[in-house]
Amino acid sequence: MKSFKLISLALAMLFCIAANAQEKTITGIVSDEAGPLPGANVLVKGTTRNTQTNFDGKYSIQAKIGETLVFSFTGYTSMSIRVGKSNIINAKMNGETLKLEEVVVLGYDKIESKKSYLASTTVSSNLVANKPNSTVLQKLSGNAAGISVIRSSGQPISDKSDNDTLSNSGFFNENDEDYGMLVENAFESPKTAPLSTFSIDVDNASYTNIRRFINAGQKVPKDAVRVEEMVNFFKYQYPQPKDEHPFSITTEYSDCPWNKDTKLVRIGLQGKILPTDTLPASNLVFLIDVSGSMSSMNKLPLVKESLKVLVNQLRDDDKISIVVYAGAAGLVLPATAGSQKQTIIEALERLQSGGSTAGGAGIQLAYKTATENFIKGGNNRVILATDGDFNVGASSDSDMQTLIEEKRKSGVFLTCLGYGMGNYKDKKMEILADKGNGNYAYIDNIQEANRFLGKEFKGSMFAIAKDVKIQIEFNPSHVASYRLIGYENRKLNPEDFQNDTIDAGELGSGHTVTALYEIIPVGVKSNFYSEPKNLKYTETKVTSNQFNEELATVKFRYKKPDGNKSIEMVRVIEDKSTPMTNSSNDLKFSSAVAWFGLKLRDSKLVSNTSLSDIKKLAKEGLAYDDQGYRAEFIRLMEATN
């Protein structure tokens, strides 16, 4: 009997140990005082098991009783919770307070050869992350032509990282940011300019950058607004391709909402969605700026959290290398299998900022590393994370363009991730992405990282077509004049369409691309365009009625990701206009986004600039919004004056 009891006790203990050792599914919600936190990291301590919360702050992870879950999120204090019997663990996180050394800001007059100090203000050393106090800047505004900063100890702050820390804490405004100047597309006549040619643009950095300005209560710089990138931030309900081509084509013809007598043509592309199990193996090189300018919380710390999102998407046959650059460039992680996620994450966590910015040297080493680990038929890509503020070696815009045009011949694609504010160099990031077979995103928060590198991983990282060009010919019997909305820095010469050596945009798996044209129909008078008259040598009459039912013909050319010869597609747009009230929800919403962009750019070609009318149209197109991005857009408009 005693032996039986001992055996029973031993069996019970074994069952208990087995139960505790068995993994179970833990679910929960990570939140803060304001609500759910998308993109928060959840890690089983001491293991490589980790996940991230979805848009609703929910997560699911395998863990054993007795193990510890570690919850982390940029700008918040990490917290640990031990796994017990419950399968539900919710975590409420607290924002952490960052300490900055007390500094003294001195304003001075640059005109005098000898610095004449006009103002001296002590800055509080206690700042809350992401909630900068710009009182000092406001006090100096209008009184000092420039500013100098010294520590409270009297030591000057001359290091670029110190100045950038202040810049990103709200003490400097956007005057140090660099945007390429855009000249808005004007109306053209199909008689004198029969062909309109441009490269597609899948980038959406402009929209998230605009969102950053609006959320900070700042005026959006005019040249920071690229209308096509605003429109292409959003997904539209275009059908999947059904033939051998990698994308489908959708067209729509309706009324223009901002000018009552004009029309709007929409051209939409939908990239084929590649099944995950058919995706080629990836050879990715993280190229990370660790210079002094990257020290603030919305730069290198956010870069680390962002790239963790991408690391969590890796499969075992993928590989990651990490190259960093500051005063010089270096390889900190050789090619490492995607199965070694913890090793990759630990390498990211060890990165620290400091020094100047040798961006050119970093690009050279990153492409060398990508080439050495090149996967034939695979996804070979450099992922650059920086604020774009290069200042050592090859750093000018022309230097960067020459360098990246040379490197794209290697067959390695490029993704540019922009971070930070105050000294942000958007112009340089645009050049790199445009000229390097690349795409470009601005990461303003971890939610955006989760969207671009997590939810849209396949579209962001896997190209299904490259050098995609569009050329449209409008029928002069129906169209007096036309203009392309946005795409100012993507326009091509007509002869570039047939030239396979001319670079153009890439299209990723599942990507959608939308282009809008504003049309002045024949017989409509407009204050924005005067038709050329008395042309002696140019044919001004359509000699045949053969194409009378056609509004326009659109041609598309693209190459396969590893190809060098273009494939051409042709579509005809019929001269059948649908009233805006009967048009698709997608046209209503995309035209509202474009309308808002034109308003931000202070377009001189828009009659109606009523914000309430823009919001009304956007709300009419508020369908297919399971992620909430369209609703967020309406809230952004409500936050503008």
C-alpha positions in Angstrom: 0.0 0.0 0.0 2.9 2.3 0.9 4.6 1.6 -2.4 1.3 2.3 -4.3 1.1 5.7 -2.6 4.7 6.5 -3.5 4.1 5.5 -7.1 1.0 7.6 -7.3 2.8 10.6 -5.8 5.6 10.2 -8.3 3.2 9.9 -11.2 1.4 13.0 -10.0 4.6 14.9 -9.8 5.6 13.8 -13.3 2.2 14.9 -14.7 2.6 18.2 -13.0 6.2 18.7 -14.3 5.0 17.7 -17.8 2.1 20.1 -17.7 4.4 22.9 -16.6 6.9 22.1 -19.4 4.3 21.9 -22.1 3.9 25.1 -24.3 0.5 26.7 -24.4 -0.9 29.6 -26.4 -0.9 32.9 -24.5 -3.0 35.7 -25.8 -3.7 39.2 -24.7 -3.8 42.9 -25.4 -0.9 45.4 -24.9 -2.1 49.0 -24.2 -1.3 52.3 -22.6 -3.5 54.9 -21.1 -4.8 55.9 -24.5 -5.7 52.4 -25.7 -4.2 49.5 -27.7 -0.5 49.7 -28.8 0.1 48.2 -32.3 3.6 47.0 -33.0 4.6 46.3 -29.4 7.2 43.5 -29.0 6.4 40.4 -26.9 9.4 38.1 -26.1 9.7 34.9 -24.1 12.7 35.8 -22.0 15.7 33.6 -22.6 14.3 32.2 -25.9 14.0 33.3 -29.5 10.2 33.1 -29.4 8.8 36.6 -30.0 5.9 38.3 -31.7 4.3 41.7 -32.2 0.9 43.1 -31.5 -1.5 43.7 -34.4 -3.3 47.0 -35.2 -5.7 46.3 -32.2 -2.8 45.7 -29.8 -3.6 41.9 -29.7 -0.9 39.2 -29.6 -0.6 35.4 -29.5 2.6 33.5 -28.5 3.6 30.0 -27.3 5.0 29.9 -23.7 5.4 27.5 -20.8 4.2 28.0 -17.2 7.0 29.6 -15.3 8.5 31.4 -18.3 8.5 35.2 -18.4 7.0 37.4 -21.1 8.9 40.7 -21.8 6.8 43.5 -23.3 8.7 46.4 -24.9 7.8 49.4 -27.1 9.8 52.5 -28.1 9.3 55.3 -25.6 7.8 53.0 -22.9 9.3 51.2 -19.9 9.7 47.5 -20.6 7.7 45.2 -18.3 7.9 41.5 -17.5 5.1 39.2 -16.5 5.5 35.6 -15.4 3.3 33.0 -17.1 0.9 31.2 -14.8 -2.1 29.0 -15.2 -4.1 31.7 -17.1 -3.9 31.7 -20.9 -4.7 35.4 -21.1 -2.0 38.0 -20.1 -2.8 41.7 -20.7 -0.1 44.3 -20.3 -0.6 48.0 -19.7 2.6 50.0 -20.4 3.8 53.3 -19.1 5.6 56.0 -21.1 9.1 56.6 -19.8 10.6 60.0 -19.0 13.9 60.9 -20.8 16.5 63.0 -19.1 18.4 65.6 -21.1 21.3 67.4 -19.6 20.5 71.1 -18.8 21.6 73.3 -21.7 21.7 77.0 -22.4 20.5 78.2 -25.8 22.2 81.4 -27.0 20.8 83.4 -29.9 23.2 85.6 -31.9 23.3 87.9 -34.9 25.1 86.3 -37.8 25.5 89.6 -39.7 28.1 90.9 -37.2 31.6 89.5 -37.7 31.8 89.2 -34.0 28.9 87.2 -32.4 26.5 89.5 -30.6 24.5 87.5 -28.1 20.8 88.6 -28.0 19.2 86.0 -25.8 20.1 83.4 -23.2 17.7 80.9 -22.0 18.1 77.8 -19.7 16.3 74.8 -21.0 14.7 72.4 -18.5 16.5 69.1 -18.3 13.3 67.2 -17.9 11.6 66.3 -21.2 9.0 63.7 -21.8 9.6 61.5 -24.8 7.7 62.6 -27.9 6.2 65.6 -26.1 8.8 68.4 -26.8 8.5 71.8 -25.3 9.3 74.5 -28.0 9.0 77.5 -25.6 12.7 78.3 -26.0 12.5 78.3 -29.8 9.5 80.5 -29.7 11.3 83.0 -27.4 14.2 83.2 -29.9 12.1 83.3 -33.0 12.4 86.7 -34.7 15.1 87.9 -32.3 18.1 85.9 -33.4 19.3 85.1 -36.9 21.0 82.0 -35.7 21.4 80.0 -32.5 24.3 78.4 -30.6 24.0 75.9 -27.8 26.2 75.4 -24.8 26.0 73.0 -21.8 25.2 74.4 -18.4 28.8 73.7 -17.5 29.8 76.3 -20.1 31.2 73.7 -22.6 29.9 74.4 -26.1 27.9 71.8 -27.9 29.5 71.6 -31.4 28.9 67.9 -32.0 26.4 67.1 -34.6 24.7 64.6 -32.4 24.0 67.1 -29.6 22.5 69.7 -32.0 20.4 66.9 -33.6 19.1 65.8 -30.2 17.8 69.3 -29.6 16.5 69.4 -33.2 14.5 66.3 -32.6 13.2 67.5 -29.2 11.4 70.4 -30.8 13.9 73.2 -30.3 14.5 73.6 -34.0 11.8 73.8 -36.6 11.7 72.2 -40.0 14.0 74.9 -41.5 16.9 72.5 -41.5 15.0 69.9 -43.4 15.7 69.5 -47.2 13.0 68.9 -49.8 13.4 68.9 -53.6 11.5 71.8 -55.2 8.5 70.7 -57.2 6.8 72.7 -60.0 3.2 71.7 -60.3 2.2 70.1 -63.6 0.4 72.5 -65.9 -2.4 71.8 -68.4 -1.1 70.7 -71.8 -2.8 70.3 -75.2 -2.9 66.9 -76.9 -2.3 68.7 -80.2 1.0 70.1 -79.1 1.9 67.5 -76.5 0.2 64.3 -77.6 2.0 62.0 -75.2 2.2 62.1 -71.4 4.9 59.7 -70.0 5.9 58.9 -66.4 7.3 56.3 -64.1 5.1 54.7 -61.5 5.7 55.7 -57.9 4.8 53.3 -55.1 6.5 55.3 -52.4 4.3 56.8 -49.7 7.0 58.6 -47.6 5.4 62.0 -48.3 2.1 61.0 -46.6 3.6 59.8 -43.4 5.9 62.8 -43.3 2.9 65.1 -43.7 1.1 63.1 -41.0 4.1 63.8 -38.7 3.9 67.6 -39.3 0.1 67.7 -38.8 0.2 65.6 -35.6 2.9 68.0 -34.3 0.8 71.0 -35.0 3.3 72.3 -37.6 2.8 73.8 -41.0 3.5 71.4 -43.8 6.3 72.6 -46.1 4.9 72.9 -49.6 7.6 70.9 -51.2 7.2 68.1 -48.7 3.9 67.3 -50.4 4.0 64.8 -53.3 0.4 64.2 -54.2 0.9 60.8 -55.8 2.6 59.5 -52.7 -0.4 60.6 -50.6 -2.8 58.9 -52.9 -0.7 55.7 -53.1 -0.4 55.4 -49.3 -3.9 53.8 -49.4 -5.0 50.5 -50.8 -7.8 50.3 -53.4 -10.1 47.5 -54.6 -8.5 46.8 -57.9 -8.9 43.2 -59.2 -6.0 40.7 -59.2 -4.5 40.0 -62.6 -5.9 37.0 -64.5 -3.4 36.7 -67.3 0.4 36.3 -67.7 1.1 39.9 -66.7 2.1 40.7 -63.1 -0.5 43.5 -62.6 -4.1 44.3 -63.6 -5.2 47.6 -65.0 -8.4 49.6 -64.0 -9.6 52.9 -65.4 -12.4 55.2 -64.5 -13.7 58.5 -65.9 -15.8 60.9 -63.8 -16.2 64.5 -62.7 -13.4 66.5 -61.1 -14.4 67.6 -57.5 -12.2 70.7 -57.3 -13.0 72.4 -60.7 -16.7 72.1 -61.6 -16.2 72.1 -65.4 -13.3 69.6 -65.7 -13.2 65.8 -65.6 -11.0 63.2 -63.8 -9.4 60.1 -65.2 -8.1 57.4 -62.8 -5.7 54.7 -63.8 -5.1 51.9 -61.3 -2.6 49.1 -61.2 -2.9 46.1 -58.9 0.2 43.9 -58.4 -0.2 40.2 -58.2 -0.1 38.8 -54.6 2.6 36.2 -54.4 1.8 33.3 -52.0 4.2 33.3 -49.1 5.4 29.7 -49.8 6.4 30.7 -53.3 8.4 33.8 -52.3 12.1 33.5 -53.3 14.8 33.4 -50.6 15.9 36.8 -49.4 19.4 38.2 -49.1 18.9 41.4 -47.1 21.5 43.8 -45.9 20.5 46.3 -43.2 22.5 49.5 -43.8 22.1 51.5 -40.6 23.2 55.1 -39.9 24.7 55.1 -36.4 26.1 58.6 -36.6 25.6 61.3 -34.0 22.6 62.7 -35.8 20.7 59.4 -35.1 20.8 59.6 -31.3 17.3 60.8 -30.6 14.4 58.5 -29.7 12.7 58.8 -33.0 15.8 57.7 -34.9 18.2 54.9 -33.9 16.0 53.5 -31.1 13.0 53.5 -33.5 15.2 52.0 -36.3 16.0 49.1 -34.0 12.3 48.4 -33.1 11.4 48.8 -36.8 13.9 46.3 -38.1 12.7 43.8 -35.4 9.4 43.9 -37.2 11.1 42.8 -40.4 13.3 40.2 -38.7 10.1 38.6 -37.4 9.0 38.0 -41.0 12.1 36.1 -42.0 12.1 32.4 -43.0 14.9 29.9 -42.3 16.3 30.2 -45.8 16.5 34.0 -45.7 19.7 35.7 -44.5 20.5 39.0 -43.0 23.7 41.1 -42.8 24.1 44.3 -40.9 26.4 47.1 -42.1 26.7 50.4 -40.1 28.3 53.7 -40.9 29.2 56.8 -38.9 32.7 58.3 -39.5 33.5 55.1 -41.4 31.6 52.0 -42.4 31.8 48.5 -40.9 30.2 45.0 -41.0 28.8 44.2 -37.6 26.9 41.0 -38.6 27.9 38.8 -41.4 25.2 36.9 -43.4 23.1 35.2 -40.8 20.2 32.7 -41.4 16.7 33.9 -40.7 16.3 31.1 -38.2 18.8 32.9 -35.9 16.4 35.7 -35.1 17.7 36.2 -31.5 21.3 36.6 -32.9 20.1 39.3 -35.3 18.1 41.1 -32.7 21.0 41.1 -30.2 23.2 42.6 -32.9 20.7 45.4 -33.4 20.4 46.0 -29.7 24.2 46.6 -29.4 24.2 49.5 -31.9 24.9 52.9 -30.5 25.1 56.3 -32.2 28.1 58.7 -32.4 30.3 60.5 -34.9 29.9 62.0 -38.4 28.1 60.4 -41.4 30.0 58.7 -44.2 26.9 57.6 -46.1 28.7 57.0 -49.4 31.1 54.5 -47.7 28.2 52.7 -46.1 26.4 52.3 -49.4 29.6 50.9 -51.0 30.1 48.3 -48.2 26.4 47.4 -48.1 26.2 46.6 -51.9 29.5 44.7 -51.7 28.1 42.6 -48.9 24.8 42.0 -50.8 26.8 41.0 -53.9 29.0 38.6 -52.0 25.9 36.8 -50.7 23.9 37.2 -53.9 21.1 34.7 -54.4 20.4 34.0 -58.0 16.7 34.2 -58.6 16.3 35.5 -55.1 15.3 38.8 -53.4 18.6 40.7 -53.0 18.0 44.0 -51.3 19.8 46.7 -49.3 17.6 48.3 -46.6 18.9 51.8 -45.7 17.8 53.4 -42.4 18.9 57.0 -41.9 17.9 60.6 -41.6 19.7 61.3 -44.9 22.1 63.8 -43.3 25.4 62.6 -45.0 28.4 64.8 -44.3 31.6 62.8 -44.9 33.0 61.6 -48.2 30.7 61.3 -51.2 27.7 63.1 -49.8 26.3 65.6 -52.3 23.0 64.9 -54.2 25.0 64.4 -57.4 27.5 62.1 -55.7 24.7 60.0 -54.3 22.9 59.8 -57.7 26.1 58.7 -59.5 26.9 56.1 -56.8 23.5 54.6 -56.7 23.0 54.5 -60.4 26.2 52.5 -60.6 25.2 50.1 -57.8 21.7 49.3 -59.2 23.5 47.5 -62.1 24.4 44.8 -59.6 20.8 43.5 -59.5 20.4 44.5 -55.9 17.3 46.4 -55.1 17.1 49.3 -52.5 14.6 50.2 -49.8 15.1 53.6 -48.0 13.6 54.1 -44.6 13.6 57.7 -43.4 13.6 58.7 -39.7 13.6 61.8 -37.6 12.8 65.5 -37.9 14.5 68.9 -37.8 17.4 68.0 -40.0 15.7 65.4 -42.2 17.0 65.2 -45.8 14.0 64.0 -47.8 15.5 65.2 -51.1 18.5 62.8 -50.7 16.3 59.9 -49.8 14.1 60.5 -52.9 17.2 60.5 -55.1 18.5 57.3 -53.7 15.2 55.5 -54.0 14.3 56.9 -57.5 17.7 56.1 -59.0 18.4 52.8 -57.2 15.6 50.5 -58.3 14.1 51.2 -54.9 11.2 52.3 -52.7 11.0 54.8 -49.9 9.1 55.1 -46.7 9.2 57.6 -43.9 8.8 55.9 -40.5 7.2 58.3 -38.1 6.2 55.8 -35.4 6.3 52.0 -34.7 2.8 51.6 -36.1 4.1 52.8 -39.5 7.0 50.3 -39.2 4.5 47.6 -38.4 2.5 48.5 -41.5 5.3 48.9 -44.0 7.7 46.1 -42.7 5.1 43.8 -41.2 1.6 43.9 -42.8 3.0 45.0 -46.2 6.2 43.0 -46.0 5.7 41.2 -49.4 4.9 44.4 -51.2 7.7 46.4 -49.7 10.4 43.7 -50.1 9.5 41.6 -53.1 9.4 43.2 -56.6 7.2 41.5 -59.2 8.1 44.1 -61.9 10.7 46.8 -62.4 11.1 49.9 -64.7 7.3 50.2 -64.9 6.3 53.1 -67.2 3.0 54.6 -68.3 2.3 56.6 -71.5 -1.1 58.0 -72.3 -2.3 59.6 -75.5 -5.5 61.7 -75.3 -7.9 62.0 -78.2 -7.9 65.7 -79.2 -11.5 65.3 -80.5 -12.6 65.0 -76.9 -9.8 66.4 -74.8 -8.9 70.1 -75.1 -6.2 69.9 -72.4 -5.0 67.5 -69.7 -2.6 67.5 -66.7 -1.1 64.8 -64.6 -1.9 65.2 -60.8 1.4 64.8 -59.0 4.3 62.7 -60.3 6.3 65.9 -61.0 9.6 64.2 -60.3 8.6 61.0 -62.1 7.9 62.5 -65.6 9.8 61.1 -68.5 10.4 62.3 -72.1 8.1 60.6 -74.7 11.1 58.8 -76.2 12.1 57.4 -72.8 9.0 55.1 -72.9 10.6 52.8 -75.6 14.1 53.1 -74.2 14.9 50.1 -72.0 18.0 51.8 -70.5 15.8 54.4 -68.8 15.2 53.6 -65.1 11.6 53.7 -63.7 9.7 52.5 -60.6 9.3 49.0 -59.3 6.1 47.3 -58.3 5.9 45.0 -55.3 3.7 42.0 -54.6 0.2 43.2 -53.9 1.1 46.8 -54.5 -1.5 49.2 -55.9 -0.6 52.3 -57.9 -3.0 55.1 -58.8 -2.6 58.0 -61.2 -5.1 60.8 -61.8 -5.4 63.1 -64.8 -7.5 66.2 -64.8 -9.2 66.8 -68.2 -10.6 69.9 -69.8 -13.2 68.6 -72.3 -13.4 70.1 -75.8 -15.8 73.1 -75.8 -15.3 73.9 -72.1 -13.8 77.3 -71.3 -11.3 77.4 -68.5 -9.4 80.0 -66.6 -6.4 77.6 -66.3 -5.7 77.0 -69.9 -5.8 78.8 -73.3 -5.8 76.6 -76.4 -3.1 77.5 -78.9 -4.4 79.2 -82.1 -3.3 79.8 -85.6 -0.7 77.1 -85.7 0.8 77.0 -89.1 2.5 73.6 -89.2 0.7 71.6 -86.6 -2.4 69.6 -87.5 -5.3 70.8 -85.5 -8.2 68.7 -86.9 -8.9 65.0 -86.4 -9.2 63.7 -89.9 -11.1 60.5 -89.0 -14.0 59.4 -86.8 -12.5 56.0 -86.4 -11.6 56.5 -82.8 -14.5 58.8 -81.9 -15.6 56.6 -78.9 -12.1 56.6 -77.4 -11.0 59.2 -74.8 -7.4 57.9 -74.5 -5.1 55.1 -75.1 -2.8 54.0 -72.3 0.4 52.0 -72.8 2.4 50.3 -70.1 5.9 48.8 -70.2 7.6 46.8 -67.5 10.5 44.3 -67.0 10.6 41.2 -65.0 12.6 41.6 -61.7 15.6 39.9 -63.3 15.0 40.9 -66.9 16.4 43.5 -69.2 13.8 43.6 -72.0 10.5 45.4 -71.5 7.0 43.9 -72.1 4.2 46.2 -73.3 0.5 46.3 -72.5 -2.2 48.6 -74.1 -5.6 49.7 -72.8 -8.2 52.0 -74.2 -10.3 54.4 -72.1 -13.8 55.0 -73.5 -15.3 58.4 -73.6 -18.0 57.6 -71.1 -18.1 59.7 -68.0 -19.8 58.7 -64.8 -21.1 61.4 -62.3 -19.0 61.6 -59.2 -22.0 60.6 -57.1 -22.2 57.3 -59.0 -18.5 56.7 -59.2 -16.6 54.1 -57.1 -15.8 54.6 -53.4 -12.1 54.3 -54.4 -12.3 57.2 -56.9 -14.1 59.3 -54.4 -11.5 58.7 -51.7 -8.4 58.9 -53.9 -9.6 62.2 -55.5 -10.3 63.6 -52.0 -6.7 62.7 -50.9 -5.4 64.3 -54.1 -7.6 67.4 -53.5 -6.2 67.7 -49.9 -2.7 67.4 -51.2 -3.3 70.2 -53.8 -4.7 72.3 -51.0 -1.5 71.8 -48.9 0.6 72.7 -51.9 -1.5 75.9 -52.4 -2.2 74.9 -55.9 -3.2 77.7 -58.2 -5.1 75.3 -60.5 -7.9 74.6 -57.9 -11.1 76.6 -57.7 -12.7 75.0 -54.7 -10.4 74.7 -51.7 -13.1 74.1 -49.1 -11.8 71.7 -46.4 -15.4 70.7 -45.5 -16.0 69.7 -49.1 -12.9 67.6 -49.2 -13.8 65.9 -45.9 -17.4 65.3 -47.2 -16.0 63.5 -50.3 -13.5 61.5 -48.3 -16.3 60.3 -46.0 -18.3 59.2 -49.0 -15.4 57.0 -50.0 -14.8 55.6 -46.5 -15.3 51.9 -47.5 -12.8 49.0 -47.3 -11.2 50.6 -44.2 -10.6 47.5 -42.0 -7.2 48.9 -40.9 -8.6 52.4 -40.1 -6.2 54.4 -42.3 -8.9 56.2 -44.2 -10.6 57.3 -41.0 -7.2 58.5 -39.8 -6.8 60.6 -42.9 -10.1 62.3 -42.1 -8.9 63.0 -38.6 -5.8 64.6 -40.0 -7.8 66.9 -42.1 -9.8 67.9 -39.0 -6.6 68.8 -37.3 -5.5 71.3 -40.0 -6.6 74.9 -40.3 
